[in-house]
Amino acid sequence: MTSAANKREPMTLWQPTASIATLEVRARMLRAAREYFTATRALEVETPTLSVAAVTDVHLASIESTASHQRRFLQTSPEYAMKRLLAAGCGDIWQICRAYRDAESGRWHNPEFTLVEWYRVGIDHHALMADVERLVATLLPPSRHFDRAERLSYRDAVQLHAGVDALDDPTAVLIARLQSAGVDVPASLQADRDGCLDLIMSTLVGPQLGHDRLTFIYDYPASQAALAQIRGRVASRFEAYLDGIELANGFHELANVAEQRRRFEQDLVERDRRGLPAVPIDKAFLAALNAGIPDCSGVALGFDRLVMCAIQAQHIDEVLAFPFDRA
């Protein structure tokens, strides 16, 4: 006869992975963010989570869904929709929202996560870095207060921490540097200079940044512009790091619709080369650019990671009520 114990179903883990104390910290930080943006007179907005278009960036994977029998994609960020609001004349805007990225799970990643994204009209990426610094200082507890943020160009940061020239050294030199540090370089990156630079940043440079204060890395190579303006060999883009963790990614925003369309189309060609699925371009976003958006800069900040820094957590699950495997 089968015992009752043998008939028992596997235990279901229902408890949150974050402690109640951490959830209270998280709530205080959310409240402080809302107070900060209200004080700076930015308009809080909400945009759809589901979109008819997906992100074309080869480094991001959209999660596909179906709603009302129509194909839709969960947003990887609210960027395109928020820029449509900028084109409509909203001025400075911000939101705290959920974002979704497939194939991203681990110590710093959860497929569903929280972003703080905002746009300021009439400033460049350097002025926006100061805004990010003020917000981060406002949200972190007194025990994590730091001196004035460090600012390094991408080229200087890579030279300092990896000993290579990010703008001039050939791919072979970048690969040799990675291998000398014991980093495995996949075959797919053997002819991919930007891929090698990304690997250098994630393994050799990024972990060294922001250990005594917030660190900004700015002026990325033009080939890594994403949605930023380009100035000669560099893009008007920055990232913010704290405790070796990338917290934010910001741009002096590209407003040229022809150039943006070209970048989208180039992404699709590269997706095809890599065997990635084709995705629909956001035509409404391009129409908004064609109508005209004001000169502005914008940034997306990973709120969960900032909470990790606030309590010095070692895994993102520590700051989420229910991560992906308990959702």
C-alpha positions in Angstrom: 0.0 0.0 0.0 1.3 3.5 -0.9 1.8 5.6 2.2 0.3 9.0 2.6 3.8 10.5 2.6 4.4 9.1 -0.9 1.2 10.6 -2.1 2.2 14.1 -0.9 2.7 16.7 -3.6 6.0 18.5 -3.9 6.3 21.5 -1.6 5.3 24.7 -3.3 7.5 27.7 -2.3 5.0 30.5 -1.7 7.0 32.8 0.5 8.6 36.0 -0.8 12.4 35.9 -1.4 12.8 39.4 -0.1 12.5 40.0 3.6 9.8 42.3 4.9 12.5 44.8 6.0 13.8 44.9 2.4 10.3 45.4 1.0 10.0 48.4 3.4 13.3 49.8 2.1 12.0 49.3 -1.4 8.8 51.1 -0.6 10.6 54.0 0.9 12.9 54.3 -2.1 9.9 54.3 -4.5 8.2 57.0 -2.5 11.4 59.1 -2.5 11.7 58.7 -6.3 8.1 60.1 -6.7 8.9 63.0 -4.4 12.1 63.8 -6.3 10.5 64.0 -9.7 7.5 65.9 -8.3 10.0 68.5 -6.8 11.7 68.8 -10.2 8.4 69.4 -11.9 8.5 66.5 -14.3 5.2 64.9 -15.4 4.5 61.4 -14.3 3.2 59.3 -17.3 2.1 55.8 -18.0 2.5 54.1 -21.4 1.5 50.6 -22.6 3.4 47.5 -21.5 2.2 45.7 -24.6 3.2 47.0 -28.0 2.7 46.0 -31.7 6.5 46.6 -32.2 9.5 45.0 -30.6 13.0 46.2 -29.9 15.4 45.5 -32.8 18.6 45.7 -30.7 20.4 42.3 -31.1 21.5 42.4 -27.4 17.8 42.5 -26.2 15.2 39.8 -26.6 11.5 40.8 -26.4 8.9 38.5 -24.9 6.0 37.9 -27.3 2.4 37.7 -26.2 -1.1 37.6 -27.7 -3.8 40.0 -26.8 -7.3 40.1 -28.4 -5.9 37.6 -30.9 -3.2 40.0 -32.0 0.5 39.7 -31.8 2.1 41.9 -29.2 5.4 42.3 -27.4 6.1 43.1 -23.8 8.2 46.3 -23.5 11.9 46.0 -22.8 11.7 49.7 -21.8 9.1 52.4 -22.3 11.5 54.5 -24.4 9.7 54.6 -27.7 6.3 55.4 -26.2 7.8 58.1 -24.0 9.4 59.8 -26.9 6.0 59.9 -28.7 4.8 61.9 -25.7 7.9 64.2 -26.0 6.9 64.8 -29.6 3.4 65.7 -28.4 4.8 68.4 -26.2 4.7 66.9 -22.7 8.0 68.4 -21.6 10.1 66.7 -18.9 8.5 63.2 -18.2 9.2 60.2 -16.0 7.7 56.9 -15.0 8.3 53.8 -12.8 7.2 50.8 -14.7 7.7 47.0 -15.3 9.9 45.9 -18.2 10.5 42.5 -19.6 13.5 40.9 -21.3 13.7 37.3 -22.4 16.8 35.1 -21.7 17.9 37.4 -18.8 18.0 35.6 -15.5 20.8 35.4 -12.9 22.5 37.3 -10.1 21.7 40.7 -11.6 18.8 39.8 -13.9 15.1 38.8 -13.6 13.0 38.6 -16.8 10.5 41.0 -15.2 12.0 44.0 -13.5 11.4 47.6 -12.5 12.7 50.6 -14.4 12.8 54.3 -13.6 12.9 56.1 -16.9 12.9 59.8 -17.5 13.6 62.5 -20.0 14.7 66.1 -19.6 14.2 68.7 -22.4 17.0 71.0 -23.4 20.0 69.3 -21.7 22.8 67.0 -22.9 24.0 63.7 -21.4 26.5 65.4 -19.1 23.7 67.4 -17.4 21.6 64.3 -17.2 24.5 62.5 -15.3 24.2 65.2 -12.6 20.5 64.5 -12.4 21.1 60.8 -12.1 23.6 61.5 -9.3 21.1 63.6 -7.4 18.4 61.0 -7.7 20.6 58.1 -6.6 21.9 60.1 -3.6 18.3 60.9 -2.7 17.2 57.2 -2.8 20.1 55.5 -1.1 20.1 55.3 2.8 22.5 57.6 4.7 24.9 54.6 5.2 25.5 54.5 1.5 26.1 58.2 0.9 29.1 58.9 -1.3 31.3 61.8 -2.4 30.9 63.5 -5.7 30.5 60.9 -8.5 33.5 59.9 -10.6 33.3 60.5 -14.4 35.5 58.7 -16.9 35.3 58.5 -20.7 34.7 55.0 -22.0 38.2 55.1 -23.6 39.9 56.1 -20.4 38.0 53.5 -18.3 39.0 50.7 -20.6 42.6 51.9 -20.8 42.7 52.2 -17.0 41.2 48.9 -16.1 42.0 46.7 -19.1 45.0 48.3 -20.6 43.7 48.5 -24.2 42.6 51.3 -26.4 38.8 51.0 -27.0 38.9 53.2 -30.1 42.0 52.1 -31.9 43.2 48.7 -30.9 42.3 45.9 -33.4 40.0 43.0 -32.4 43.0 40.7 -32.1 44.5 42.8 -29.4 41.2 42.9 -27.5 40.9 39.1 -27.7 44.5 38.6 -26.5 43.8 40.9 -23.5 40.7 38.9 -22.6 42.6 35.6 -22.9 45.5 36.9 -20.8 42.9 37.5 -18.1 41.5 34.0 -18.3 38.3 35.1 -20.0 37.0 32.6 -22.6 36.2 34.3 -25.9 33.4 32.5 -27.8 34.0 31.8 -31.4 31.1 34.1 -32.3 33.2 37.0 -31.1 36.4 36.3 -33.0 35.4 38.9 -35.7 33.1 41.0 -33.5 35.0 44.0 -32.2 32.1 45.5 -30.3 31.3 42.2 -28.8 34.8 41.9 -27.5 34.6 45.4 -26.0 31.3 44.4 -24.4 33.0 41.4 -22.9 35.9 43.5 -21.7 33.5 45.9 -20.1 31.5 43.2 -18.4 34.4 41.2 -17.1 37.4 43.5 -16.7 36.1 47.0 -16.3 32.6 47.1 -14.9 33.3 45.1 -11.8 36.0 47.6 -10.9 33.7 50.6 -11.0 31.8 52.4 -8.4 33.1 50.9 -5.2 33.6 54.1 -3.2 31.2 56.3 -5.1 28.9 56.4 -8.1 30.9 56.2 -11.4 29.7 57.4 -14.8 31.3 56.0 -18.0 30.5 58.4 -21.0 31.2 58.8 -24.7 30.9 55.2 -25.8 32.3 54.2 -29.3 30.0 55.5 -32.1 29.4 51.9 -33.1 27.6 51.4 -29.7 25.4 54.5 -30.0 22.1 52.6 -29.7 19.6 55.6 -29.7 22.1 58.3 -28.9 23.5 61.1 -31.0 27.0 60.6 -32.5 29.8 63.1 -32.3 32.7 62.0 -34.5 34.1 58.8 -33.1 31.9 58.7 -30.0 28.3 58.5 -29.0 26.6 60.8 -26.5 25.8 57.9 -24.2 26.6 57.1 -20.6 26.2 54.3 -18.1 26.3 54.6 -14.3 27.9 52.0 -12.0 27.8 51.4 -8.3 29.4 48.4 -6.4 30.5 47.1 -9.8 26.9 46.9 -11.0 25.6 48.8 -14.1 22.6 50.8 -12.8 21.6 53.1 -15.7 22.0 53.7 -19.4 21.4 57.2 -20.8 21.6 59.1 -24.1 21.6 62.6 -25.6 18.7 61.4 -27.7 18.8 60.9 -31.4 16.1 63.0 -33.1 17.0 62.3 -36.8 14.3 60.0 -38.2 16.3 59.0 -41.2 19.3 58.0 -39.1 17.0 56.1 -36.6 15.3 54.2 -39.4 18.8 53.3 -40.8 19.8 51.9 -37.4 16.7 49.9 -37.1 17.2 48.4 -40.5 20.9 47.7 -39.7 19.7 45.9 -36.6 17.4 43.7 -38.6 20.2 42.8 -41.0 22.4 41.8 -38.0 19.6 39.9 -36.4 19.2 37.8 -39.6 23.0 37.2 -39.7 22.9 35.9 -36.1 19.9 33.7 -36.8 17.7 35.8 -34.4 14.0 36.2 -35.2 12.8 39.2 -37.3 10.7 41.7 -35.3 8.5 44.6 -36.4 9.9 48.1 -36.3 8.1 50.7 -34.2 6.5 52.8 -37.0 4.6 55.0 -34.5 7.9 55.9 -32.9 9.4 56.8 -36.3 6.4 58.9 -37.1 6.9 60.8 -33.8 10.5 61.5 -34.7 9.4 62.6 -38.1 7.0 65.1 -36.5 9.8 66.3 -34.3 10.9 65.8 -30.8 12.7 68.5 -28.7 16.4 68.4 -28.0 16.5 66.2 -24.9 18.3 63.5 -22.9 16.9 60.4 -21.3 17.9 57.6 -19.0 16.6 54.2 -17.8 17.7 53.2 -14.2 17.4 49.6 -13.0 15.5 50.1 -9.7 15.9 46.6 -8.4 19.7 46.9 -8.8 19.7 50.2 -6.9 17.8 48.5 -4.1 20.5 45.8 -4.1 23.1 48.6 -3.6 21.0 50.1 -0.9 21.0 47.0 1.3 24.2 45.5 -0.3 22.4 42.4 -1.5 24.3 39.7 -3.4 21.5 38.5 -5.6 18.5 40.2 -7.2 16.1 37.7 -5.6 16.9 39.3 -2.3 15.1 42.5 -3.3 12.1 41.0 -5.2 9.0 39.8 -3.5 8.5 37.0 -6.1 11.2 36.4 -8.7 10.7 34.5 -11.9 10.8 31.0 -10.5 8.2 31.9 -7.8 5.9 34.2 -9.9 
